[in-house]
């Protein structure tokens, strides 16, 4: 077990119920029971479910080399169904406009997949499936690009981000965003430590998963800042000062096999 907020039985049930629901819905698609207009919506839910199952399996203590399948399914369904769905829509006097950015929950999901894709060394072809979605949506984000360029060396740097209105994403990750722009290792490690130990969970109070361990609906899958582990690996940081933080997925950096 890597998580002490729930027990073994809880996580096993969570994983099994999510996988059972997925298989049932997939079979209904194959049988032609699901209306065509509902299929993409259902596939979007598959992507979300597999990201959460990955986190739950990590929480339960699964070996790292057993987690990759869940990530690959999340990437597959994201590429098939995400396009434009998670872009922010907001009203104005002339109607609804679409902004080239994601809300916090969608941002987290994409950031986790990018981070895990880097940490688990998925193929460039599979990693590019996530990048294609981001580019199709026109989303430009410095933290996304930092991880993408660590994996895809020929990726062009962006000059500015795509945020047109403020939806909380930049401030949520403020210290991590500061860290990736510094070169002094001691200062970087201090910022990352402050982010993971003090800011990460607190700054996510508007996320749908915040305080989910208290929910009676069994929606908790674990609290893990996968992006922090990705930054640590990319920048070659010493994580000894925050290695025991409950939100830091240290085993992803200490795996013997993928």
N, C-alpha and C positions, 0 to 999 in steps of 0.2 A: 504493500500500500504506500502510495506517495501522498495521499490526502487523508487528513484526520477529521474532516468535518462530517463525513459519512462513513458507513461501514462497508465491508465487502459485499454483503447481500444487496445493499442499495445499488451499488455501481453495476453489479451483475444484472440486476433487474432492469436498470436504466438502459444498459447496452442491449440486452435481449429484446426489450419492448420496442426500442427504436429500430432494430434490425428486422423484427417481425413485422412492424408497420411498413417498413420499406419494401420488404418482399411481397407483402400483400398488395400494396399499391402498384408495384411494378408488374405484378401478374395481371392486375386489372387493366393496366395499359396494354399489355400484350393481347389480352382477350378483347380489346376494343370497347370495354365498358366505360372508360373515362372519356367524356366529351373532348373533342380536339382542342377546344379553347381552354381546357383545364390542364392539359398535359404539361405545358411549360411551367405553370404555377406549381404543379406537383413536383416537377424536376428541380425547381428552385428549393423546394422544401427538402428534397433529397440531399442537395449540396449542404444545406444548413445542418441537417441531421448528421451527416458523416463528419463534419468538422467537430460537432459536439461529441460524437461517439469516439473520435480520436482522443479528445480531451478526457473523456470518461475512462477510456482504456489506460491512458497515461496515469490518471488519478488512481486507478485500481492497482497499478503496478505491472502492467504488461511489459514484457521485454520490448525494447525499442524496435527491434527488427520485426515485430509483429504489428506495428502500428501503421506502417507505410500504406497498406492496402486501403485503409479508411481515408487517408489523405488523397490517394490517387482517385478514389471514387468521388470525393468532394471536388477535386479539380475537374474531373470529367463532367460532372453535372453542372458545375459553375460555367464551364465553357459552353455547354449546350443551352443554358437557360437564363443566365444572368443578364445578358445584354440590355442595358438601359433601365432595367427594372428597379435598381436600387438608387438611381440618381434622384436627388432631392427635387421635389415638386413643391412650389409655393405659389399662392395666389396673388394676383395684383388686379388693379381695376379693369384690365383688359382681358383677364382670364388667367389660366395657369401657365407658368413658365417653368422650364426645366433647367436646373443649374448643374454644371459639370463638377459634381462632388457627391460624396456619399454621406449619409447620416451615420451616427456613431456605431450602431449595430452592424451595418453593412461594412463600414470602414474596418471595424475590428475583425470581421470574418475574412475580408480580403487580406488584411495585414497578417493575420495568423497563418493563412495559407501560403503567402509569400515567404514568411519566416520559416515555416515548416518545410517548404519546398527547398529552401537553402540549407537548413539544418540537416535534412535527410537526404540531401544531394539527389533530388529527382532529376531526371534527364532534362536537358535544355528544351527538348521538344514539348515535354509536359509542362515545364515551368512557363514556357512562352504562351501556353493556353491562358494562363492568368493575365499575363502582360497584354495579350490580345484583347481581353475583356476590358481592361483598364483603358487601353488606347481607344477602343471603340466608344467607350463612354466619355472620352475626352477628359478624364480625370488626371490632374497633375498634382502630385504630392511629393514633397522632398523625402519623407521617410520611406514611402513606397519605392521611390527611385534609388535611394541608398541601397536597399536590399536587392532590387532588380539589377543594379549595376555591379554588385558583388558577384552575381551569378552570370550575367550577360555582359561581358567586358566591353563589347562594341556598342552598348546602349548609349545614346546621346544624353548628355546632361540637360536638364530643363532649366530655363532661366527664371521662371516664376511659377507659382502654384495657380490652380484653377478656382480657388475660392472666391465667390462673388458676394456671398453673405456669410456671416459667422454662424456656424452650427456646433461649435464646441470642440471640433476635432483638433485643431492646432493646440489649444491650451491643455487639452487632456494629456498630450504627449510632450508638453513644453520642454522638460528637462532632457528627455531622450533626444528630441530634435536639436537641442543645444549641443548635446554630447557628440553627435555625428559630425558636427562642424568644427570640432576642436582637434588639435594635434597633441596637446600635452596629455600624456596618458594618465597622470595623477588627477588632473582636472576632469578628464573624461570619466574615469572610474568613480570619482566623487559624485558627479552628476547622475550616472547610471544607478549608483547605490541609492541616492535620494529618490530617484524616480521609482525604483522597484519597491523600496521599503516604506516610502512615505506617500507617494503620489498616485501610483498606478491604480490601486483599488479605490481610493477616495475620489479620484478624478472621474471614475466611471459610475458615479451615482445615478446618471441618466441612462445607463445601459440597461437593456432588458434583463440581463443576467445578474445585475447587482443585487446582493442579498438573496440570491436564489436558493441558497442552502436553507433558508427559513421558510420557503414555500411549502405548502401542503400538497402541491401538485407534482412533486418529484421531477423538477425541471433542472436541477443542479447537476453540472457535469465537471465542476472543478474550476478553480480560479488560477489561471496560468498566463503569465506574460511571455508568450512565445517570442514576441518581438525583442524583448530584452536579451534573451538567449542568442538570437540571431545577431544583434549588435555586438554582443560580447565576442562571438566567434569571428565576425567580420573584422573587428578592430583588434583582436588578439588581446583582450583585456584580462586583468587579474580579477577574478570574481570572488576571491576569498573573503572579502569584507561583507558580502551579501549572499554568500552561497547557501546559507540556511534560511533565507527569506521564504516564507510559505508560498509566495507567488512565483518563485523563480524555478523554472523547470531544468534544474541542473543536470539531470541524467541525459538530456538531449545533447549535452556537450561532453559526456563521458561514456559514450556508447562504444562498445567493442565491435559491434557489427551493425549494418544497416538493413 
